[in-house]
Amino acid sequence: MSLAPPSTVVLDSRFARELPEMAVPWRGEAAPEPRLLALDEELAAELGLDPDWLRSPDGLALLLGLEVPDGAQPVAQAYSGHQFGGYSPRLGDGRALLLGELVDADGSVRDLHLKGSGRTPFSRGGDGLAAVGPMLRELVVSRGLHALGIPTTRALAVVATGRAVRRETPLPGAVLARVAASHLRVGSFQYARATGDLDLLRRLADHAIDRHHPAASAADNPCLALLDAVVAVQASLVARWMLVGFVHGVMNTDNTTISGETIDYGPCAFLDAFDPATVYSSIDSGGRYAYGNQPAVAEWNLARLAEALLPLLHEDQEQAVALATRSLETFRPRYEAAYASGAGAKLGLPDDLDDEVLVPLVADLMDLLTRARPDHTLFFRALAPAARGDGAPVHELVADAAALDGWLARWLDLEPDAAAMDRVNPLYIPRNHLVEEALAAATDGDLSPLERLLEAVDAPYDERPGLERYAAAAPEDFGAYRTFCGT
């Protein structure tokens, strides 16, 4: 495809135009010494943007929100949210800007959005800025999820600002430019409902239906069909997180998308040792967002969406609640079906395997892993050699040989497809120790560890010589891992 020269870059402002009550016009803060740290050229091409121009001063001005095409109207979006269970009626983009909407090469509308671009009316006392490390974390982890085929926002670029950001210590500042199907969230609907403006709530629902779930417009009850669709995409998304061992870390309702994409990579990480109670976030002291809690939290968040939509589901409150309840009750079976199907694929088993065989096999494996605590990614990758007759790699990961052999015998009787397993069980993920290594080096000005890590995770299933350390478990001295939001 041809790439757009800067004069033809078009940024629509549809969100701001259709929902002005939820959009505050704003611009990014000036950067003293902007410098491009990372650019996803493949994504730029998908958006019709010239990577060479994005590297230019004018391109960097766009990526910082300082200069936008004629007709574009950058805005800070308003939304509410339950954060760790507590409701905040006015959150919004405290350090972010929606520059506008682009049409990509496939004709899909996608948001171009900034993070760390400075204070906005929603900053609530914060500085609105971001440091290099957390912005590069979002780049690496979102890139890893995208390579794994999991719906996610994507990082287009990270630009160092030349400004120090004060956290525990002064850190170099940066702005992330990310791309999303949209930034509509459960919290967006909570905000619209809280205003008491039914017309705004209806316009927001119509906007979401048209943008993400157009089939709902033909339903007898479009807003109920919208709820059904969001329940379905979130059930699928969280199942896929669980299958690869991804821990989001901050599943607030303002981080639950209507599109079904993963958003907001703050205290996120991938499992090392398998443990459903795993928490990596430094602020999740109660374990609300532990790895094993993610399906239940997603269901809880969807109930908050249903509450916000009640006036649109039916004019009678009791009937609206009944409709919402029936929709929410589909989450668990949808999630369980998606998880079982994905687990069957990870185990190399046929799609048509009877659930009466598959479900207990998977459940018993989860029990075994919870007791044995092997490295999650290495365990599933080591099963393919076992399917080929070499059980040594997987036995190295599980001390209880008798329990493992009993499960392996049941599984091997089903004749798993080892080649199919290698196509769905990653070898390379953004491992926590490697991410920390790359971010620390980048903060000190050395981008080479980051570039090598991206090279590995961009092709997660294909074993390549020279990348052995990217497939290895964390060293024993890595210790207990904690991640931080970056604010």
N, C-alpha and C positions, 0 to 999 in steps of 0.2 A: 504494500500500500504506500501511497505518497504521504510524506510527513508534512504537517502544516508549518509554514513559516510563521514567525510571530505575528505578522499583520493579519493572519486569518484565524488565529486562535479565538474560538467562540466559547464564552462562559455564560450560560443562561442563568437566570435568577428565579427559577420557577418556585422554589420553596418560599423565598421572600415575597414573591408576587402573590402567591395563592394563600399564604398564611402569615400575613404581615404582623399579626398579634404575637407571633412566636419568633420574630426575627428582628434583631437590633442592628442597623447598619454600623459597620466598624471597619477599622483597618489595622494591619499589623504594625508593631513597633519597629522603628528603624534599627538596623544592625550595623554596628561600627565597622566591622571587618568581615563581611560574609565570605564563606568559603565552602564549596561543595564537598561533603564528606562521602556521600554515596548517592548513586543514581541507578534506578532499575531501568535500563535501556529497553528491555523487552516490554515492560509496562508502558513506558513512554510511547513506544511504537504502537501499542494497542490503542492508545488514546489519540494517535495522530500527532504527537508532539515531537519535534526535532530534538534529539538529545544534545546535539552541539549547541543549539540555541538555549536550551535549559542551562547549559554551563556558562553562558554569557552573562554579563551584568544584568541585562534586561530579563533573562530567564531566571536568575537568582532573585530579582525583584518580585517576579510572580510567585516564586516558591516561598517567599517571605511575606507575601500579602501586601507588599508596598505599592506595586503597580499591577493593575488588572486591565484586561481589554475593555474597550469602550462598551458601555451598556451593562457591564457586570456590576453587581452590588454585593460585596462581601458582607456577611452578617454573622453575628453570634446568635446561636440558636437557644431558645428557651426550652427547658424541660424540668420536670420534677424527678423524684426518685426515692426509692427505699434503699438506704445505704446501711448494710449490716442489719437490716430489719427495721431501722428507724426512718420515718418519712420526713423528707425535706421538700417543702413545696416549691422552692425556687432554687434550682441548681443552675443549669444552663452551661454554656461554653465559657468557663472561667479562664481558660487559657487556649482557646481554639477559635477558629474562624472557618465558616463555609464560604469558600471563594465563589462557588457556583457549580453548575452541572455541565459536564461534557458529554458528547455523544461519541462512543468508541467505534472501532472499526466494524463491529458487529451490529451497530445501530442501537446499542443499549445505552441508557442514560446512567452516568456515574458521577458521584460527587467528587470534587477536588476540595480537600479540607486540610487545614493546618492545625498543628498542635505545638504549643510553646511560643505562640506569636505575640504574647503580651497580654496585659490586663484588659478586661472587658467589664461591662456593667454587671457581669455575673461572677466576678472574681472573688467576692466575699473575703476581702482582706489578703488574698494571695497575690503573688507577684505576676502571675500569668505566664511565667517563663518555664523553660525546660532545660535540662542538662544533656550533654552529649550522650552519656551512658544510657539513660532510659529511652531516648529517642532511637538509638541504635538497637536497643533490646527489642523495641517494637518492630524495627526493620527485620532483624534476624528471625524472630519467632513467627511473625506473620508470613515471612518468606518460607519458613519451614512448613507451616500449616498449608500454605498454598501449594507447595510441592507435593504434599501428602494428599492433595485433592479435597481439602476441607474448606468450606466456604469461609472467607475472611476478608476484612479490609486489607488493602495492600499498601506498602510503603513505596511511594514514587521516589522520594529523595529525602535526605537529611542534610541540612545546611547549618554549619557552624556560624554563630552570629558575631563572634569576637567580643561578646559580653559575658562577664562573670555572673554566675547564678549562685546565690547564697543558699546553701542547705546546711548540713552539719559543718561543711567547709566550703569555701568558694570553689565552684566547678565551672568548666567551660560550657557556655550555653549553646543551644541548637534549636532549630525548628524542624519538625517532621511534616512533610507533605504526604498525605495519604489519600487513597482512592477507595470509594465504597459504593455499593449499589444505592445506598442512601445512609443518612444518619438518623433516620426515624427509629425511635426506641419505645419501649413500654413507657418510659418516663415522659415521652412526648404526649402520649394519651393521658397520662396522669395529670400533666400540666393543663391540658385543654379541658379536662373534666373539672379540675379544681377551679377554673375561672367561672364556672357556671354558665358559660356561653355555649349553648347546645349547637348553635350554627357553626361555631369554630370546631367543636368536636366532630360534627358531621363532615365539614370540609376537610379536616385532617384525615378522617377515615376514607373519604373519597380519594384524597391525594395518595394515601397508602395503597389503596386497592389498585388505582391506575398505575402506580409506580412498580408494585411488587406482585400483586395477586389479581391480575385483571379478570381471571375467570370468575372471581367472586361477584363481579358487577352483574352477571347474568343470573345469579341465584335469587330465589324468592326473598331471602333475607340477606342482602349483601354484607351487612356488618357482622352477622353471625358467620357467614362464609369466610370473612376476613379473619375472625377469631380462629375458626377451624384451621385455616391455612397457616397462621402463625404458630399454632400449637403443633402442626405437622412439621414445619421446618425447624422449629426449636428442638423437637424430639429427635429428629434426624441429626441435627448439629451436635447435641450433647452426647448422643451415642457415639458419634465419630470421635469426639474428644476422648471419651472413655477408652475407646479401642486403641488409641495411640498413647494413652497415658498423659494427656495434656491436662494441666491444672490451671484454670483461668485465674483464680485467686481473688477476684473482686466482682462477683456476679450480682451486682446491684441491678435494680430494675432499669436504671439509666444506661446500663451496659448490656441490655437484652434487646437485640434488634428485631424489627418487624420483618426484615428481609431474610433472616436466618443466617446472617454472617457473624463471624467472631469479630468482636470489637473491643478496643481499649486494652492494650497489652501493658498493664502495670506490673503487679507482683505475680507474673505468670511464670510457669516452669513446666518441665516434663519430669515424670516420675523417674527416679533412679531405682531404688528398691521398691518392689510392689507393696503398697500398704494403703488400703482405702482411707485411713485416717490422715494421710499426708497433707500437711499444710506448709506452704512455703512463704506465704505473706507475713511480713513482720507485724502487720496490724490486725491480723485475724486471730486474736488470742483465744477465742472460743471455738475455733474450728468450723465456723459456719460454712465456709466455702472449701472445706476439705475435698480432696479428689472424689471420695465415695459419696459425698453429699450433693454433687453437682446435678444429678437428675431431679432430686427432690427440690432443690433450690430453683431450678428452671420451672418446675411445675408451680411452685409458689409465686414466682414472678409472673407467670401467665395468668394466675388468678387475679393479680393486680391489674393486668390488662383487661380481663373480663369485667372487673368492677368498674373500670373507667368507661367501658363500652355499654354498660347496662342501659342507659337511656336510649341508645340506638338499637338495641336488640328487640325491645318490645315496650309499648307504652305502659303496660301493666308490670309493676315491679316484680311481683311473684313469678310471672311468666318469664320475664327477662332473666331472673336468677336461675330458673329451671333450665332455660336454653343455655345459659353460660355454663352451668354445672355439667350438662351433658357434653358440651364441647370439651371442657377441661378433663372429663373422665376418659377422653380418648388419648390423652398424653401418655399415660403409663403403658397401655398396650402398644402404642406406636413406638415408644422408646424401646420397649422390650423386644419388639419385632426387629427394629433396626439394629439393636445391639446383638441379638442372636444371629442375624444374618451376617453382620460384620465379623462376629467371632467365628462363625462357620467358615468364612472366607479365610481368616487368619490361620485356621486349622486345616486348610486345604480340602474342605469337605464339600460335597456337591450341594447346589442350591436347593434341590428337592429332598434333602435329608429330612426325615420325619422329626418334628419338634420333640416328640417323646423320647427320641434318642439324643438330639442335639442339646436341648435345654439342660437336662441333668449332667451331660458331659461337660458343658461349659460351667455350670454351677460348681461341680466338683473340682474343676480346674481352678476356679477363683478361690475356693477354700484352700486348695493346696498352695497356691501362690501367696495367699495371705499368711499362711503359717511359715512358708519357706523364705519369703521376701527376696526372691531373686531380682536381678535387674530386669525391669519390665521389657524393654526393647530387645535386649540380648536373649531373653528366654524365648520369645516368639520367633526370633530369627534362628535360634538354635534348634527349633523343632523341625525345620526342613531337612537338615542332615539326619535327624532321627528317622524321618520318613524314608530316607534313602538307605537306612540301615546303620548309620553311625550315631549311636546314642551318647557318645562321650561328651560332646559340647553341652548338651542339656543337663547331663548328670553333674557336670562341674558347677552348675548353678543351683542345684537343689541337694541339700545334704541328706534328706530322707529318701534314700534310694528305693526302699520298699514301696512307699506311698507313690513316688513318681512312676515306678515300674508298673504298678497296678493301673494307674491312669493311662500310661502310654500303651499298655496292652489293649485296653478298650478302644483307644483312638486309632491305633494301627490296624485293628480289625476292620476299620471303615475305609481303609486304603486311601489315605490322604495324598493329594497331589502336591509334591514338593516344589515343582516349578511354579505352580500357581501361588504357593505360599510366599516364595521369594518376590513375587510381584506385588504383594500387599503388606508384607512385614518389613518395615524400613530397617536399614542398617545404620543410616546416618540421620540423626535428629539434632536439634539445637541443644546439645547436652549442657547441663547447668554449669559445669566447671569450664567448658569450652566457651560458653557465652560470657562468663565472668572474665575469663582470660582475654577475650577479644575486646570487651568493653573497657577493661582497665588499660589495655594497650592503646586503644583509640583515644581515651581520655588524655593519655600522655602524648598523643600525636602520631602513634604508629598504627596505621590501618591494615597492615599486612595480615595479622591474625584474623581480623574480621573478614577479609577477602577470602582467605583460605576456608574459613568456616562456611561462608556462603557457597563456595564452590562445592563443598561436601553436601550440604543440605538441599541444594538445588536439584540433585538427582539422588533421592534418598534410598532407592532400592538397588542401585547398580554398584556392586563392589568394584573398587578401583585401587590399583597399587599406589602406595604412597599416602593413603588416607587411613591407615590402620588406627592411628590414635583417635580419629574422629568416630570410630566404631567401638571404642573401648569404654568400659565402665569408668566412673569417677575414681580417682585414686583414693586410697584408704584415708589419706590425711586431708581430704577435701572437707570433711566434717559436716555438721548440720548446716543446711543451706537455708538462707533467708533472703527474700527479695523485698523490694521497696517500691512504693508508688511513684516516686520521683517528684512529688510536689513538696 
